[in-house]
Amino acid sequence: MAQLAINGGAKTIDRPLGKKWPIFDEREEQALIEVLHSGLWWRGGARGEQPSKVTQFEDAFAAYQDAQFGVAVTNGTTALECALKAAGVGVGDEVLAPALTFVASATAIALVNGIPVFVDVDPKTFNIDPDAMEAAITPRTKAAVVVHNGGYPADMDRIHALAQAHGITVIEDAAHAHGSEWRGKRVGALSGLGSFSFQAFKQLTAGEGGIVITNDQDLAEKAFSYHNIGRIPGRPFYEFHRLASNLRMTEWQGAILLAQLSRLDEQVATRERNTAYLAQGLREIEGVAPIERDDRVTRWSFYYWNFFYDQAGFDGVPRDRFLEAVRAEGAPINVGAHGRPIYRNPIFETMDNIAGVPVDFREVECPTAEHLFANVALSLSHTVFLGEQEDMDLILEAIRKVRAHVSELT
C-alpha cells in the first residue's frame, strides 16, 4: 500500500506554514493616512519643516545597513542601474556577475551599455566564486555585481582583495539580504555601492521600490543625480547636469517602508531561530543538508533560504522527483539559487550586440552553476520561517517520510 502522498498516501502537511505575506498593521495605515492628508505625495514636494517620508526612509535604512547615504528608487532593477551609472560603467565596460541569480543582476549591466561577464559560483554557498572572478578579470573589467544569493553574504574578504588589486568597483546586489552581516557589518555598504529591492515578496517590501546605499559621498551624489533627472544637490531645481531618468520613489512607498522597517529585526530573529532548528534537523537526514555557515556570517537575513539535495544520498532519485514527492506532502520547497543560470535565458541566447559592441553568450557555460541548478539547489521562502517551531517539525517530517519510502519513487 502506498505511503507517499504522491502515490495516494496521506498528506503530511495539511495547512499553510509560516505567515501570510505581506504583514502589516495600524503602523502602515497611519503612515499612509499621514501622506494622504499632507498633500505631499512625492519626495520632491516636501515644504518647510515637514520632512519627506522617502528622505526619512533613506536615512533610516542607510543607517540600518551601516551606510552614510541612501538614494531610494523605483525598484531593485533601477537601483542596480543607478549604482552602475554612479560607478561609471559605460559602453564596452565589462562587469562581472554571478551565473546564478535573478536576471536583473545582468540585464541592468546591459541596460547601462556594459558587457555582462558571467562567472561561476561556489558550490558551498551558491554565491559568486572569487577564484572564477579572478580568472575572468581583463583590462576591460570595470566593476563586479556581487549578489548575496539567498541573503547569504558572499566572501567579501576575497572579493575586496581582488577589487583593490585590480581597481574594480564592487556593487553589492543585496536584494535578498536586508540586514545580513559579514564580520558584524551589514551588507550593501561593505563595498563601493550596494543595491536593495523592496518588491512584493522581499522581506522588506512596499510592493515595489529599491535603494542604493554607499559610504562614499561622491558616489552618493552621482547616484542622486542619476535617479533625479540629472539634478545635483544644491543647484537650481531646473538645472540638469547628467543624462538621467526619473527613478524617484513615491511618498506612499517611503511611508510603508518606514513601518515595515520597524518590525524587521524581530522578523530576522524569528527566521534565524527557525533556520537553526531546521538546519540541525536536515543534518540528520541522509540526502539533504544545510549551508554550513561561515563564522564570518554574523547575521543571515534572507529572501529565500537555500539548502542542498544529494541525489546519491537519496538512493539516486533525481532532485526534481524528490521535489514532486515532498511538495505532494505539503512542504513548500522549491528549486533554489533563483533558478537557471542567467545566460540560459532567451534574452542572452539571442543577443548579438550591446550598444554596438558585438557579444555572443551562446558558448558561455558555468559548470558548477549548471549542476547546482539542475541537481542540487533547494530553497524555502522567508515567510515559512515566520511561524512556530512546529512548522519546522512538519517540514522535517515530510522529508523524513519521503526518505523512508524512497523506494516508491524509483
Backbone torsions as a table, in degrees:
resi	resn	phi	psi	omega
1	MET	NA	133.9	-177.2
2	ALA	-65.1	138.4	176.3
3	GLN	-102.7	-35.2	-176.0
4	LEU	-77.3	143.3	-179.0
5	ALA	-62.4	-32.2	-179.9
6	ILE	-62.6	-22.0	179.4
7	ASN	-108.1	11.6	177.5
8	GLY	107.0	-0.7	178.0
9	GLY	-75.5	176.1	-179.2
10	ALA	-69.9	140.7	-179.6
11	LYS	-76.8	139.0	-178.5
12	THR	-74.5	-43.8	-174.1
13	ILE	-117.2	120.8	-176.2
14	ASP	-118.7	22.7	178.5
15	ARG	-147.6	160.3	176.7
16	PRO	-65.0	149.8	177.4
17	LEU	-107.0	154.6	177.1
18	GLY	74.6	-144.8	-178.0
19	LYS	-125.0	148.1	174.8
20	LYS	-66.6	139.1	-176.0
21	TRP	-119.0	142.1	2.9
22	PRO	-81.8	159.1	175.8
23	ILE	-95.6	131.6	178.4
24	PHE	-153.0	163.0	177.6
25	ASP	-152.4	-155.6	-175.8
26	GLU	-64.4	-18.5	178.4
27	ARG	-64.0	-45.4	176.6
28	GLU	-65.8	-42.0	-179.3
29	GLU	-60.4	-46.3	-179.0
30	GLN	-64.6	-41.0	-179.4
31	ALA	-63.0	-41.2	179.5
32	LEU	-68.7	-37.2	177.0
33	ILE	-63.0	-40.1	178.9
34	GLU	-60.5	-43.8	178.5
35	VAL	-64.8	-44.9	-178.7
36	LEU	-54.8	-50.3	-174.4
37	HIS	-78.2	-19.2	178.1
38	SER	-69.2	-29.6	-174.5
39	GLY	75.8	0.9	179.2
40	LEU	-104.5	92.5	-170.9
41	TRP	-99.8	0.1	176.8
42	TRP	-134.5	151.6	-170.8
43	ARG	-65.9	-20.0	178.5
44	GLY	-84.9	-0.2	-173.4
45	GLY	-98.4	2.9	-177.5
46	ALA	-62.4	137.1	-178.8
47	ARG	-126.5	143.9	174.3
48	GLY	58.7	-130.8	-175.6
49	GLU	-92.2	0.2	-178.5
50	GLN	-81.9	109.8	-174.8
51	PRO	-76.6	148.4	175.4
52	SER	-69.8	137.5	174.8
53	LYS	-62.8	-38.1	179.3
54	VAL	-64.0	-44.5	178.7
55	THR	-61.6	-42.3	177.2
56	GLN	-59.8	-44.0	-179.5
57	PHE	-67.0	-42.9	177.8
58	GLU	-53.4	-47.8	-178.6
59	ASP	-65.5	-43.5	-176.3
60	ALA	-68.1	-45.1	-177.2
61	PHE	-71.4	-40.4	176.7
62	ALA	-57.7	-46.4	178.6
63	ALA	-62.8	-39.1	179.1
64	TYR	-60.4	-35.2	-179.3
65	GLN	-94.8	14.8	178.2
66	ASP	64.9	35.0	178.1
67	ALA	-116.6	155.3	177.4
68	GLN	-86.1	-30.0	-171.2
69	PHE	-131.0	143.3	174.8
70	GLY	-139.0	141.3	176.3
71	VAL	-127.9	107.8	-176.5
72	ALA	-82.0	137.4	-175.1
73	VAL	-133.3	-174.2	-170.9
74	THR	-71.6	-34.5	-179.3
75	ASN	-165.0	178.0	-177.1
76	GLY	-68.8	-32.3	179.2
77	THR	-67.9	-45.9	178.7
78	THR	-68.9	-26.1	173.7
79	ALA	-62.1	-43.4	177.1
80	LEU	-64.2	-44.7	178.9
81	GLU	-59.4	-45.1	-179.2
82	CYS	-62.3	-43.4	179.4
83	ALA	-64.3	-42.4	179.3
84	LEU	-63.3	-41.3	177.1
85	LYS	-64.7	-42.5	178.5
86	ALA	-61.4	-32.1	178.6
87	ALA	-77.9	-5.1	176.7
88	GLY	87.0	15.2	179.7
89	VAL	-71.1	130.8	-179.2
90	GLY	-144.6	-160.2	-172.4
91	VAL	-56.8	123.4	174.8
92	GLY	82.8	-6.5	178.0
93	ASP	-71.8	133.6	177.8
94	GLU	-86.6	137.5	178.9
95	VAL	-130.7	121.4	178.9
96	LEU	-71.9	143.3	177.6
97	ALA	-149.7	145.2	179.1
98	PRO	-70.0	148.7	-179.6
99	ALA	-71.9	-28.8	-179.1
100	LEU	-107.4	108.9	173.3
101	THR	179.9	-174.0	175.7
102	PHE	-72.0	147.1	-172.5
103	VAL	-57.7	-29.1	-177.0
104	ALA	-62.7	-23.6	178.4
105	SER	-62.3	-24.4	177.5
106	ALA	-104.9	-39.7	-179.5
107	THR	-63.7	-32.0	177.2
108	ALA	-60.2	-36.0	177.8
109	ILE	-63.7	-47.8	-179.9
110	ALA	-64.9	-34.2	-178.4
111	LEU	-68.3	-19.6	173.8
112	VAL	-102.5	14.5	175.5
113	ASN	75.1	16.8	171.2
114	GLY	-85.9	168.7	-179.4
115	ILE	-108.2	112.6	176.7
116	PRO	-66.3	133.9	174.2
117	VAL	-117.5	110.5	-173.0
118	PHE	-79.6	131.9	-173.4
119	VAL	-120.5	139.1	-179.4
120	ASP	-69.3	169.4	-171.8
121	VAL	-117.9	164.2	178.3
122	ASP	-78.9	122.6	-177.4
123	PRO	-66.6	-13.6	-179.0
124	LYS	-91.4	-14.0	-175.4
125	THR	-135.3	-14.3	-173.8
126	PHE	72.8	1.4	-179.9
127	ASN	-90.1	165.8	179.1
128	ILE	-54.7	136.9	-176.2
129	ASP	-88.3	116.2	-179.0
130	PRO	-57.9	-35.6	177.4
131	ASP	-63.5	-42.1	177.9
132	ALA	-68.2	-34.4	175.0
133	MET	-60.0	-49.1	-177.3
134	GLU	-59.5	-41.1	-179.4
135	ALA	-67.5	-23.9	-175.8
136	ALA	-90.4	-10.0	-177.0
137	ILE	-71.3	133.9	175.7
138	THR	-130.2	174.6	175.3
139	PRO	-60.3	-17.6	-179.3
140	ARG	-91.3	-2.2	-177.5
141	THR	-72.5	118.5	-177.8
142	LYS	-100.5	-35.4	-172.2
143	ALA	-156.8	172.8	174.6
144	ALA	-138.2	130.4	170.9
145	VAL	-92.3	112.5	-176.7
146	VAL	-106.6	111.5	-177.8
147	VAL	-93.0	133.0	171.4
148	HIS	-90.3	85.1	-170.1
149	ASN	-64.9	128.8	-177.6
150	GLY	63.0	21.8	179.1
151	GLY	78.7	-2.9	-178.5
152	TYR	-83.9	118.9	-174.8
153	PRO	-59.2	136.0	173.4
154	ALA	-68.4	168.3	-178.9
155	ASP	-74.1	84.7	-173.5
156	MET	-71.3	-21.3	175.8
157	ASP	-63.3	-52.2	179.7
158	ARG	-65.3	-40.5	-176.9
159	ILE	-67.0	-41.6	176.7
160	HIS	-61.8	-42.1	180.0
161	ALA	-61.4	-43.3	177.9
162	LEU	-63.3	-43.9	-177.8
163	ALA	-62.8	-42.6	-179.9
164	GLN	-67.9	-39.4	-178.4
165	ALA	-67.4	-30.3	-173.8
166	HIS	-113.7	2.8	178.6
167	GLY	67.3	38.7	-177.0
168	ILE	-102.3	136.8	172.9
169	THR	-82.5	128.9	177.0
170	VAL	-97.6	126.9	174.0
171	ILE	-112.9	113.9	179.7
172	GLU	-82.3	117.3	171.7
173	ASP	-87.5	96.8	-175.5
174	ALA	-104.9	31.6	-177.5
175	ALA	-60.2	-20.9	-179.7
176	HIS	-102.8	-0.1	-157.0
177	ALA	-128.8	34.0	179.8
178	HIS	-59.0	109.9	177.5
179	GLY	96.5	-6.5	177.1
180	SER	-66.2	153.7	-176.7
181	GLU	-132.0	144.3	171.5
182	TRP	-120.8	117.6	-177.3
183	ARG	54.3	39.8	176.0
184	GLY	80.7	1.3	177.8
185	LYS	-113.2	139.1	-177.0
186	ARG	-70.2	141.4	-179.8
187	VAL	-70.0	162.0	-178.8
188	GLY	100.5	-37.3	178.6
189	ALA	-109.2	14.7	-179.5
190	LEU	-80.4	-15.1	-173.6
191	SER	-129.6	-155.0	179.7
192	GLY	-65.0	-49.4	-176.3
193	LEU	-144.4	153.7	174.5
194	GLY	-136.0	149.1	178.2
195	SER	-129.8	147.1	180.0
196	PHE	-132.9	156.1	175.0
197	SER	-116.2	144.2	174.6
198	PHE	-120.1	33.5	179.4
199	GLN	-60.0	166.1	-167.1
200	ALA	-52.9	-35.0	-173.3
201	PHE	-103.0	0.9	178.2
202	LYS	-68.6	161.5	-177.0
203	GLN	-74.3	-5.9	166.8
204	LEU	-135.8	117.1	-167.5
205	THR	-140.4	147.1	166.9
206	ALA	-129.2	25.3	-175.8
207	GLY	87.5	-51.7	171.2
208	GLU	-143.2	171.9	178.1
209	GLY	132.4	162.2	177.9
210	GLY	-162.4	174.8	178.0
211	ILE	-154.3	148.0	171.0
212	VAL	-109.2	131.6	177.4
213	ILE	-125.1	155.5	179.9
214	THR	-165.9	161.6	170.9
215	ASN	-106.9	7.9	-178.4
216	ASP	-105.6	116.1	-175.4
217	GLN	-62.8	-39.4	179.7
218	ASP	-63.1	-44.7	177.9
219	LEU	-64.9	-36.2	178.8
220	ALA	-64.4	-42.0	179.5
221	GLU	-66.0	-37.4	177.1
222	LYS	-66.6	-44.1	178.6
223	ALA	-60.7	-41.6	177.7
224	PHE	-60.2	-44.5	-178.8
225	SER	-63.9	-43.3	-178.7
226	TYR	-69.3	-21.8	179.0
227	HIS	-92.3	-10.1	-171.9
228	ASN	-127.2	47.3	171.5
229	ILE	60.4	25.3	175.6
230	GLY	89.7	6.3	177.4
231	ARG	-69.1	157.3	175.7
232	ILE	-122.5	131.4	179.4
233	PRO	-54.5	136.7	177.5
234	GLY	91.0	-12.2	178.6
235	ARG	-98.2	163.6	-179.9
236	PRO	-54.4	147.2	-173.7
237	PHE	-61.1	-37.5	-178.6
238	TYR	-98.8	37.7	173.9
239	GLU	-120.0	125.3	-171.9
240	PHE	-122.9	134.5	-170.8
241	HIS	-116.7	-16.5	-178.3
242	ARG	-135.1	152.5	172.0
243	LEU	-76.4	110.8	-170.2
244	ALA	-153.5	162.9	179.9
245	SER	-100.5	172.7	171.3
246	ASN	-93.1	105.7	-179.4
247	LEU	-113.5	20.3	-171.4
248	ARG	-68.0	139.6	171.9
249	MET	-76.1	146.9	177.6
250	THR	-83.2	160.2	176.9
251	GLU	-63.4	-30.0	178.3
252	TRP	-61.8	-45.4	179.2
253	GLN	-66.1	-43.3	179.2
254	GLY	-59.1	-39.9	179.6
255	ALA	-64.2	-46.8	-179.9
256	ILE	-62.9	-42.3	-176.6
257	LEU	-67.1	-35.1	174.9
258	LEU	-60.4	-41.2	178.5
259	ALA	-68.6	-43.4	179.3
260	GLN	-60.9	-39.5	-178.7
261	LEU	-62.4	-28.6	-176.6
262	SER	-66.8	-19.8	-179.6
263	ARG	-112.9	3.7	-174.6
264	LEU	-64.3	-43.3	-178.0
265	ASP	-59.5	-43.0	178.4
266	GLU	-62.4	-40.5	179.8
267	GLN	-68.3	-40.6	177.7
268	VAL	-61.0	-42.7	179.9
269	ALA	-62.5	-40.1	178.1
270	THR	-64.4	-44.3	178.8
271	ARG	-63.5	-43.3	-179.8
272	GLU	-60.1	-42.5	179.7
273	ARG	-63.4	-45.4	-177.7
274	ASN	-71.7	-36.3	179.1
275	THR	-68.2	-36.1	177.7
276	ALA	-61.6	-41.2	180.0
277	TYR	-68.0	-44.8	-179.4
278	LEU	-65.4	-41.2	-179.5
279	ALA	-59.2	-42.5	179.2
280	GLN	-63.7	-40.2	177.7
281	GLY	-65.5	-38.3	179.3
282	LEU	-63.9	-35.3	-179.4
283	ARG	-62.4	-19.7	-177.0
284	GLU	-93.3	0.1	-178.7
285	ILE	-114.3	120.6	179.6
286	GLU	-66.2	131.2	175.5
287	GLY	105.7	-10.5	174.6
288	VAL	-134.4	154.2	-178.5
289	ALA	-160.1	147.8	175.5
290	PRO	-83.4	165.4	165.7
291	ILE	-64.0	129.7	177.0
292	GLU	-83.1	112.1	-167.1
293	ARG	-70.7	126.5	175.0
294	ASP	-66.0	138.6	179.2
295	ASP	-59.9	-22.9	179.9
296	ARG	-76.6	-13.5	175.1
297	VAL	-86.0	91.3	-172.6
298	THR	-85.9	-11.0	174.3
299	ARG	-155.9	134.8	-177.5
300	TRP	-125.9	99.7	173.4
301	SER	-105.0	140.9	-169.4
302	PHE	-146.2	152.3	171.8
303	TYR	-81.5	-45.5	169.5
304	TYR	-138.8	154.4	-175.5
305	TRP	-105.1	112.2	-179.9
306	ASN	-80.0	144.5	168.0
307	PHE	-150.8	-176.3	-165.8
308	PHE	-117.5	145.3	169.6
309	TYR	-113.6	138.2	178.7
310	ASP	-118.6	104.2	-176.3
311	GLN	-58.9	-41.5	179.7
312	ALA	-62.9	-38.9	179.3
313	GLY	-71.3	-13.9	178.0
314	PHE	-108.9	37.6	175.1
315	ASP	57.3	32.5	175.7
316	GLY	82.1	3.0	178.8
317	VAL	-70.8	126.2	179.6
318	PRO	-60.8	151.5	-177.7
319	ARG	-55.4	-44.1	-176.2
320	ASP	-68.1	-30.2	174.8
321	ARG	-69.2	-40.2	174.1
322	PHE	-58.8	-44.4	-179.9
323	LEU	-60.5	-42.4	177.5
324	GLU	-58.1	-43.5	-176.6
325	ALA	-69.7	-44.1	-175.3
326	VAL	-74.2	-31.2	174.6
327	ARG	-68.2	-37.2	176.3
328	ALA	-60.8	-28.1	176.8
329	GLU	-78.3	-7.6	178.1
330	GLY	100.3	3.4	178.9
331	ALA	-85.7	121.9	-173.3
332	PRO	-83.2	58.3	-179.4
333	ILE	-90.8	138.3	-177.8
334	ASN	-124.5	171.2	168.5
335	VAL	-62.3	138.0	-176.5
336	GLY	-94.8	-177.9	172.4
337	ALA	63.6	18.6	175.7
338	HIS	72.4	24.4	169.1
339	GLY	91.5	-154.8	-172.1
340	ARG	-63.0	155.2	171.9
341	PRO	-54.4	139.0	-173.5
342	ILE	-55.1	-41.6	-174.4
343	TYR	-67.9	-7.7	175.4
344	ARG	-84.9	-1.0	176.8
345	ASN	-78.3	146.9	-178.2
346	PRO	-54.9	-34.1	-178.5
347	ILE	-57.0	-38.3	180.0
348	PHE	-89.1	-29.9	178.6
349	GLU	-67.5	-24.1	-178.0
350	THR	-107.7	-4.1	-176.7
351	MET	-75.6	132.3	179.6
352	ASP	-120.4	-9.0	174.8
353	ASN	-160.0	156.1	173.0
354	ILE	-129.9	113.2	-177.5
355	ALA	53.8	37.8	178.0
356	GLY	86.6	-6.3	177.6
357	VAL	-88.3	121.4	-178.2
358	PRO	-62.6	137.1	174.9
359	VAL	-138.3	155.4	176.6
360	ASP	-151.8	105.2	-177.1
361	PHE	-96.5	4.2	-174.2
362	ARG	-67.7	-26.1	-178.6
363	GLU	-95.8	0.5	179.4
364	VAL	-67.0	135.1	175.1
365	GLU	-150.1	124.9	176.0
366	CYS	-114.8	97.0	-168.8
367	PRO	-60.9	-37.0	179.2
368	THR	-66.3	-44.3	178.5
369	ALA	-61.3	-42.2	179.0
370	GLU	-60.2	-44.9	-177.9
371	HIS	-67.7	-43.8	-179.2
372	LEU	-62.1	-44.2	179.8
373	PHE	-62.8	-44.6	-172.7
374	ALA	-78.5	-28.6	-166.3
375	ASN	-130.8	-18.2	-163.7
376	VAL	-123.3	-46.9	-165.7
377	ALA	-69.2	129.8	173.9
378	LEU	-128.1	157.4	178.2
379	SER	-155.3	160.2	173.0
380	LEU	-132.4	140.8	-179.8
381	SER	-65.7	150.6	177.1
382	HIS	-58.9	-28.6	-177.3
383	THR	-66.4	-28.1	179.2
384	VAL	-62.3	-29.5	-173.9
385	PHE	-90.7	8.8	178.0
386	LEU	-94.7	0.2	178.6
387	GLY	-90.8	-155.6	-177.8
388	GLU	-94.3	169.3	178.5
389	GLN	-58.8	-28.5	178.4
390	GLU	-57.3	-33.5	178.5
391	ASP	-65.8	-37.6	177.0
392	MET	-65.5	-40.2	178.4
393	ASP	-61.5	-38.2	180.0
394	LEU	-67.0	-40.7	177.3
395	ILE	-62.2	-45.6	178.8
396	LEU	-63.2	-39.7	178.7
397	GLU	-61.8	-41.7	179.5
398	ALA	-63.6	-43.1	-180.0
399	ILE	-67.2	-42.6	178.9
400	ARG	-60.9	-39.3	180.0
401	LYS	-63.4	-45.5	178.7
402	VAL	-63.0	-39.7	179.4
403	ARG	-64.4	-41.9	-176.7
404	ALA	-67.9	-27.7	-177.2
405	HIS	-117.6	33.1	-176.6
406	VAL	-59.3	-25.8	179.7
407	SER	-60.8	-23.4	178.8
408	GLU	-71.4	-12.8	-176.6
409	LEU	-97.3	-5.6	-176.2
410	THR	-108.2	NA	NA
